[in-house]
């Protein structure tokens, strides 16, 4: 049986300046998780500051950036990661403007 993960950060509410992180469940030891898609949307509001979305893999204080984006994007990745009972994905969204704005990111993955 395959386990699917559809993770989203930014549920339609505007984000104030700063960073926000959402974590996926930990991937079990010995399981392979296939990252199928990563996307995001941060509409330009004309203030010269872009929203930024990142996807990382790791745990604790050790994270590797897998993909990044700004504005509006959707990437099919089809990339496999090996679970070790500790590592997981995390979605990061950053916003440096003084004006609240929408910043949304998502991932789609399946444990094989």
N, C-alpha and C positions, 0 to 999 in steps of 0.2 A: 504494500500500500504506500502510495506517495503522499507526502505531506507538502502542501503548498503554503507559501508565505506571501501575503500581499500586505505590505507595510506602507503606510502613508503618514507624512508629517505635514501639518497645516490643514486643518479641517474646514477651511472656508472663513475662519476669523482672521482679521488683519493682525500682522505681527508687528510689535514695537521693535525698536532697535535692539540688537543683541544677537545671541546664538541660541539655538534650540536643538536638542538631540533626541532621537527616538531609536530604541534598540530592538532588534529582532530577538526571537528566542535563541538560546544557545543551540548550536548544531551538535547533535550527539556524536560521541567518539566513534570513528570508523565510518560515518555516513558521509556521502557526497551530496553537496547542495549545488544545484545549477542555478546561477543567477541568469535570469532570462531577460529582464528589462529594468532599466533605471530611467526615470524621467523627472521633470520638474517644470515649474512655471513661476516666474517672478516678473510680472508686467512692469515696464518702465513707467515711472510716474513723473518723469521730467525733472528730477532733482540731481541728475548726474551720478547717482549712487545705485549700483545694481544689486539685486538680491543674488545670493550664491547658494548652491546646493551641492553637497558632497556625499559620496557613498564610501564607507570604509569597512574594513574587515579586520577583526582582532579581538582584544580583550584587555581589561585593566588600563594600563598606561601605554600599551603597545598597539597602535592602529596603523594600518596601511591604507592609503587612499587608492580606491579602485577606479573611481570615475568622478568627474566634477561637471558642473554646468551652471549656466546663468540664463536669464531671459526665459525662453520656452524651448524645451528639448525632450526627446524621447529616444533612447538608445537600446537597441537589441544587443545583448552582450554574449549570451550563450557561453558563459565562462564557469568552470567548476571549481569548487573550494572543498577541501577536506576538513570535516568536523573533527574536533579533538576533545569535545566535552566542555570546552571553555570559550572558544571563539564564536563570534556572531557578527552580523552586519549592524551598522548603525548609519542612520540618515542624519545629516547635519544641515541645518539651514542657517544662513547668516544674513543679517540686514543691518547696515550701518547708517541709514537715513534717519533723520529726526522725525520723519513722517511715517505713520503706520502704513504698511502695504501687505498685499498678499504674497506669501512665499510658500510654495507647496512642492514637495518632493515625494516620490514613491519608488518602490521596488517590487519586483515580481520574481520569486524564486521557488524552486521545488527541491525537496530532499528526495534523492533517487533511492 
